[in-house]
């Protein structure tokens, strides 16, 4: 299912900016002219999107990150500057990779405040897509992420990579959902914690 635009907008004449908050941070797989750290506002990152290919299967879908509207929220990630020559190719590639996600235009605030802010495109999953799993208890999410695996690798690898990159790029910035989930999945995989489903 290709990504769809949630909002209409005019494509930039010179370049396009994309915001990455999940696997794009450590594995963009497209050409870009520059990359910058920063954040967007009014949203929070949650593992509410299902993955039936990259990090799971149709029988056992994994969970990957998406964005949820939250007036008090901030999401830290990377802003990629893509040349106009590469823009169409990049968006075609990402529309396939980000299956079930739609495009939204948001404001990106650079960590380097001298660069100010600018409009970027971001992929996010909404409740209307067929892979959307929505919220769940910490146990439910941890059990899926701990044991699901897809063609890109185990689901827990995605979670651990994201948590590692957030600590590396944004030390000290809070992300309660991400870090609590990381610790619970580690405990489940190491046998230190048994989820209710595993007890049965």
Buried (B, 14 or more C-beta within 10 A) or exposed (E): EEBEEBEEEEEEEEBBBBBBBBBBBBEBEBEBEEBBBBBBBBBBBBBBBBBBBBBBBEEEBBBBBBBBEBEEBBBBBBBBBBEEEBBEEBBEBBBEBBBBBBBBBBBBBBEEEEEEBBEBBBBBBBEEBEBBBEEBEBBBBBBBBBBBBBEBEBBBEBBBBBBEBBBEBBEEEEBEBBEEBBBBBBBBBEEEBEBEEEEE
